[in-house]
Amino acid sequence: MLLGCIADDFTGASDLANTLARQDMRTVQFSGVPEGNEVPDCEAAVVALKTRSIERRDAVEQSLAALKWLRGEGCRQFLFKYCSTFDSTPKGNIGPVAEALLQALDVPCAIVCPVFPATGRTLYMGHLFVGDRLLSESGMQSHPLNPMTDPDIRRWLQRQTAVEVGLVAYGAVREGSDSIRAAIAAETHKGRRLIVVDALADCDLMAIGRAIADHVLISGGSGIALGLPDNFRSLGLLRDAGSDFTPTRGKAAVISGSCSRTSIAQVNLYLQSHPGLAVDGGDILEGRLTPQAAIAFFDDHSNEAPLIYSTAEPDKVKATQEKYGREEVAQAIERFLAEVAVGLIDEGVVRLAVGGGETSGAVVTALAVPHMLVGPEIDPGVPALAASGARPVRLALKSGNFGTENFYEKALRMLGTA
């Protein structure tokens, strides 16, 4: 292995794996820190964790365990992957994990670059944009777990860490790799160990990639990985990589747990041509809806690729959270949808599309998938995946904010046929 990646959620991991695979780097996504000795041959390993919204101490411990495993596999460079919308709270885990990785690797600095231009995420003067809107005006301010109310990534990150945060502004970035390298060195000289780096386009990310070729630790969204494979390729370390992914044939279903604006539109469109079962957190907590009932709903519509979803408008989500508690509702829905996913596979589903980072993590964990092979891209940031293990299902794991409106139809087609 050459590049070792630690992702704070499962959809982010597949997003990163997709970016690396599209740059012809042989990539495998692992579900948690692998156990045992059978590790698929790969040049980039992406360890998917579910650490975005858990207790800080647990997030740090899991991330350090992943780092230890990746170092043991011989990785030369390490990437801490988080969401391109920097999903976290002022007491969130991005800062503490980055700080712990800096210390464990004993390196002077790491860049911070959540940029992903293909999905409209850009960074200018340290401020994160989604399309033409500041992050705090993009809908992310209403995220049920990680409301993003400040677009200044320097300020947001500084609230999470004792490490001083710096900035390489776009003026230095547009001048190219040498300028970026010098600007990072200047910030490091001032004692700033986590350095936010502006970027507006893929060409900026490629230049940043060249500038950090010798960095041991990098942090960012999947976009920052665009320029990394070429660094290894220039050293003659990459082979010609082909994908071992193959589509499959059989029953399909969709599970959506995200409540983003994008997910709401995707769910509404899919429901125009497919049956759906709405899942309410209150109904779960009060025992009015069980996983068995949801699986029975699937059985009644098994030839129609039905949708089971907790996706709802922000006002409804807020009302449910206020009545039952934010964490209680989130955990109940995750457990419910994960149990439903296992039941669907047991009922013969071999193509499963899942919307939402937390939901995807819960589903893959429940399915006990050791690792996944990366297939073709469905939409920017979302590849088709082939799961290993006792349930070799084909999966699409979608971050809530990713994908075109007809994503679910496309995803099921990419995963195979009925």
Secondary structure, DSSP 8 states (H G I E B T S, - for coil): --EEEEESSHHHHHHHHHHHHHTT--EEEEESS--SS-----SEEEEE---TTS-HHHHHHHHHHHHHHHHHTT-SEEEEE--TT----TT-SHHHHHHHHHHHHT-S-EEEE--BGGGTEEEETTEEEETTEEGGGTTGGG-SSS-----BHHHHHHTT-SS-EEEE-HHHHTT-HHHHHHHHHHHHHTT--EEEE-B-SHHHHHHHHHHTTT-SEEEE-GGGGGGHHHHHHHTT-----------EESEEEEEE---SHHHHHHHHHHTTTS-EEE--HHHHHTTSS-HHHHHHHHHHTTTS--EEE----HHHHHHHHHHH-HHHHHHHHHHHHHHHHHHHHHTTEEEEEEESHHHHHHHHHHHT--EEEEEEEEETTEEEEEE-SSS--EEEEE-TT-S-TTHHHHHHHHHEE-
